[in-house]
């Protein structure tokens, strides 16, 4: 096996190098999945062990105190024009609800409604 390769079964596979800028919630969870941190049911499971991942962040400590992911309130959506992202978001939400990513009892859903005066409607 050469540098930059991993073995899958009896085959040597060249690792694709990935640089993730930002070690917040999205950066670290992306690295986690690319490195095969979830079970085989994951949408990206077929990509496990095929990446060499480097994560960089400007903060010397994690979590970064000024990062958006340091706050406790988040808005999550699950509808996108591309079906892949919709499925990926719904998979992530299911894992958060189960407590796989952040511990049980740390994910709460609230309804957000936008109200507009009639003259703003199209």
ZIFENPE-V110295 format. One record per residue. N is the residue number from 1. RES is the residue in three letters. PHI is phi in radians with two decimals (none if undefined). PSI is psi in degrees with one decimal (999 if undefined). Layout:
n=N res=RES phi=PHI psi=PSI
n=N res=RES phi=PHI psi=PSI
This chain:
n=1 res=UNK phi=none psi=137.9
n=2 res=UNK phi=-1.69 psi=166.3
n=3 res=UNK phi=-1.04 psi=140.4
n=4 res=UNK phi=1.46 psi=12.5
n=5 res=UNK phi=-2.14 psi=158.4
n=6 res=UNK phi=-2.35 psi=162.5
n=7 res=UNK phi=-1.85 psi=126.8
n=8 res=UNK phi=-2.10 psi=110.7
n=9 res=UNK phi=1.15 psi=-127.0
n=10 res=UNK phi=-1.75 psi=11.9
n=11 res=UNK phi=-1.98 psi=135.3
n=12 res=UNK phi=-1.47 psi=129.8
n=13 res=UNK phi=-2.08 psi=128.7
n=14 res=UNK phi=-1.25 psi=128.5
n=15 res=UNK phi=-1.37 psi=134.8
n=16 res=UNK phi=-1.50 psi=133.2
n=17 res=UNK phi=-1.49 psi=131.5
n=18 res=UNK phi=-2.20 psi=130.2
n=19 res=UNK phi=-1.92 psi=123.3
n=20 res=UNK phi=-1.95 psi=121.6
n=21 res=UNK phi=-1.69 psi=113.0
n=22 res=UNK phi=1.96 psi=117.8
n=23 res=UNK phi=-1.80 psi=36.8
n=24 res=UNK phi=-1.49 psi=-162.9
n=25 res=UNK phi=-0.99 psi=-48.6
n=26 res=UNK phi=-1.27 psi=-40.4
n=27 res=UNK phi=-1.11 psi=-48.1
n=28 res=UNK phi=-1.23 psi=-36.8
n=29 res=UNK phi=-1.22 psi=-32.6
n=30 res=UNK phi=-1.12 psi=-46.0
n=31 res=UNK phi=-1.06 psi=-42.9
n=32 res=UNK phi=-0.99 psi=-47.9
n=33 res=UNK phi=-1.24 psi=-38.7
n=34 res=UNK phi=-1.13 psi=-27.9
n=35 res=UNK phi=-1.57 psi=6.8
n=36 res=UNK phi=1.46 psi=31.8
n=37 res=UNK phi=-1.34 psi=-1.4
n=38 res=UNK phi=-2.09 psi=171.1
n=39 res=UNK phi=-1.31 psi=-179.0
n=40 res=UNK phi=-1.26 psi=-4.4
n=41 res=UNK phi=-1.43 psi=-8.2
n=42 res=UNK phi=-1.18 psi=148.3
n=43 res=UNK phi=-1.03 psi=-33.6
n=44 res=UNK phi=-1.76 psi=13.4
n=45 res=UNK phi=-1.05 psi=-30.6
n=46 res=UNK phi=-1.18 psi=-11.9
n=47 res=UNK phi=-1.70 psi=-0.4
n=48 res=UNK phi=-1.07 psi=146.3
n=49 res=UNK phi=1.08 psi=19.9
n=50 res=UNK phi=-1.96 psi=6.9
n=51 res=UNK phi=-2.22 psi=143.2
n=52 res=UNK phi=-1.85 psi=112.8
n=53 res=UNK phi=-1.90 psi=131.3
n=54 res=UNK phi=-2.10 psi=129.6
n=55 res=UNK phi=-1.99 psi=129.1
n=56 res=UNK phi=-2.14 psi=148.4
n=57 res=UNK phi=-2.59 psi=150.5
n=58 res=UNK phi=-1.35 psi=-17.0
n=59 res=UNK phi=-1.49 psi=139.0
n=60 res=UNK phi=-1.35 psi=-13.4
n=61 res=UNK phi=-2.19 psi=150.3
n=62 res=UNK phi=-2.15 psi=138.4
n=63 res=UNK phi=-1.26 psi=148.7
n=64 res=UNK phi=-1.14 psi=129.5
n=65 res=UNK phi=-1.08 psi=-25.5
n=66 res=UNK phi=-1.74 psi=7.1
n=67 res=UNK phi=-1.34 psi=146.9
n=68 res=UNK phi=-1.04 psi=-32.8
n=69 res=UNK phi=-1.31 psi=-6.3
n=70 res=UNK phi=-1.38 psi=-18.3
n=71 res=UNK phi=-1.35 psi=156.7
n=72 res=UNK phi=-1.59 psi=-10.1
n=73 res=UNK phi=-1.85 psi=129.6
n=74 res=UNK phi=-2.36 psi=151.7
n=75 res=UNK phi=-1.96 psi=126.5
n=76 res=UNK phi=-2.11 psi=135.5
n=77 res=UNK phi=-2.12 psi=157.1
n=78 res=UNK phi=-2.25 psi=13.8
n=79 res=UNK phi=-2.05 psi=124.4
n=80 res=UNK phi=-2.38 psi=158.5
n=81 res=UNK phi=-1.13 psi=-34.7
n=82 res=UNK phi=-1.58 psi=120.7
n=83 res=UNK phi=-1.01 psi=-30.3
n=84 res=UNK phi=-1.04 psi=-46.1
n=85 res=UNK phi=-1.21 psi=-33.4
n=86 res=UNK phi=-1.10 psi=-46.5
n=87 res=UNK phi=-1.12 psi=-42.0
n=88 res=UNK phi=-1.12 psi=-42.9
n=89 res=UNK phi=-1.12 psi=-43.0
n=90 res=UNK phi=-1.15 psi=-36.1
n=91 res=UNK phi=-1.13 psi=-43.1
n=92 res=UNK phi=-1.13 psi=-43.0
n=93 res=UNK phi=-1.08 psi=-41.0
n=94 res=UNK phi=-1.08 psi=-41.0
n=95 res=UNK phi=-1.16 psi=-39.2
n=96 res=UNK phi=-1.12 psi=-42.9
n=97 res=UNK phi=-1.08 psi=-39.1
n=98 res=UNK phi=-1.27 psi=-16.8
n=99 res=UNK phi=1.54 psi=11.0
n=100 res=UNK phi=-1.13 psi=-41.2
n=101 res=UNK phi=-1.58 psi=-32.5
n=102 res=UNK phi=-2.37 psi=13.9
n=103 res=UNK phi=1.54 psi=148.8
n=104 res=UNK phi=-1.16 psi=143.0
n=105 res=UNK phi=1.46 psi=3.4
n=106 res=UNK phi=-1.75 psi=-5.3
n=107 res=UNK phi=-1.93 psi=125.6
n=108 res=UNK phi=-2.31 psi=138.0
n=109 res=UNK phi=-1.80 psi=137.6
n=110 res=UNK phi=-2.30 psi=153.3
n=111 res=UNK phi=-1.60 psi=133.8
n=112 res=UNK phi=-2.01 psi=124.2
n=113 res=UNK phi=-2.13 psi=139.2
n=114 res=UNK phi=-1.83 psi=127.4
n=115 res=UNK phi=-2.02 psi=136.1
n=116 res=UNK phi=-2.27 psi=149.0
n=117 res=UNK phi=-1.21 psi=148.8
n=118 res=UNK phi=-0.93 psi=-34.1
n=119 res=UNK phi=-1.29 psi=-9.0
n=120 res=UNK phi=-1.58 psi=-14.6
n=121 res=UNK phi=-1.27 psi=150.0
n=122 res=UNK phi=-1.73 psi=999
